[in-house]
Each structure stands twice: as C-alpha cells, then as structure tokens.
Amino acid sequence: MKKQIFRGNGMRVIAGRFILTTLFAAATLAGTAQSTVSKSTTVAFVQTQREQLVFKVNYQNVEGDKFEVVVKDADGSVLHQSSYTNKVFSKFFLIPKTESVKPVFVIRNLRTNKTEVFEVNTNVKVIEEVLVTKG
C-alpha cells in the first residue's frame, strides 16, 4: 500500500516539476523578449509554436510611404525582407528557435530613410524543484 502512495506522490512531483519548468521557461522567454515600443512601431513576442518563436510587428505609416521590413538572425543572415506601403501594418513573423536566438528587426522608411532597429534577446532558465512530503 505504501508503495502505491509513494508512486502517486512521485508522479505528482515529476508532473509538477515538468509543469513548473515549462511555465517558468515560457514566462522567462516572454519576459525578456516581450515587447519593444517606439512612437509608431512595436515588436512583441507572442508565443512559441512548433519550435519557432512568433513575433508581431506593428507599424503606423501615417503618410503611406514605402517602407522595408528586414529580419536578421544572430549571424546577420537575412531571414525576411519585404517592402510595404500599408498605412497600418501588422504582421506575424516566425523565427526558428535555436540555442542562440537573437533576431533583429529593422524597419526603414524608404522615402525619409528613417530606420528603427529592434534587437531581441532571449534567455531560457530552468528551475528544478524537489518536493518531499510526509505520508
């Protein structure tokens, strides 16, 4: 009988540890890469989906000028590059999740040449918790 109680408690400890670790890692990632705001532009971490980080970029282009969005990885390789003329721009970007994920978002107005650069730093921390209960 005691063996079953220990197994039940042991499974609860393991399940609890897994849930806490997952939640803490997600919260830490969201907290460090959550949102960067400028006057007319925001870059926000949304979620992790299928081994990719999802970011949402909003850009207020009041004049309707042509602008460019470039997304680079930590090595400076271009992951995405496109030009737009939307007055209200909102788009999701999927960035491959690697050990050293540090994407850089560059939004540049092609008429005025005004450039905004958003660097994302991510840190994942794992906390292991051990629970001992008297049965």
Long-range contacts (C-beta under 8 A, 24 or more apart in sequence): 2-135, 5-135, 6-135, 9-133, 9-135, 13-130, 13-131, 16-129, 16-131, 17-128, 17-129, 17-130, 20-127, 20-129, 21-126, 21-127, 21-128, 24-125, 24-126, 24-127, 25-124, 25-125, 25-126, 28-123, 28-124, 28-125, 29-53, 29-122, 29-123, 29-124, 32-121, 32-122, 32-123, 33-120, 33-121, 33-122, 36-118, 36-120, 38-116, 41-107, 41-116, 41-118, 43-105, 43-118, 43-120, 45-120, 46-92, 48-97, 49-94, 51-96, 51-97, 52-94, 52-95, 52-96, 52-97, 53-94, 53-95, 53-96, 53-97, 53-101, 53-103, 53-122, 54-92, 54-93, 54-94, 54-95, 55-92, 55-93, 55-95, 55-103, 55-105, 55-120, 56-90, 56-91, 56-92, 56-93, 57-89, 57-90, 57-91, 57-92, 57-93, 57-105, 57-107, 58-88, 58-89, 58-90, 59-86, 59-88, 59-89, 59-90, 59-107, 60-87, 60-88, 60-89, 61-85, 61-86, 61-87, 61-88, 61-89, 61-109, 62-87, 63-111, 65-109, 65-110, 65-111, 65-112, 66-109, 66-110, 66-111, 67-107, 67-108, 67-109, 67-110, 68-106, 68-107, 68-108, 68-110, 69-105, 69-106, 69-107, 70-105, 70-106, 70-108, 71-95, 71-103, 71-104, 71-105, 71-106, 72-103, 72-104, 72-106, 73-101, 73-102, 73-103, 73-104, 74-100, 74-101, 74-102, 74-103, 79-103, 83-110
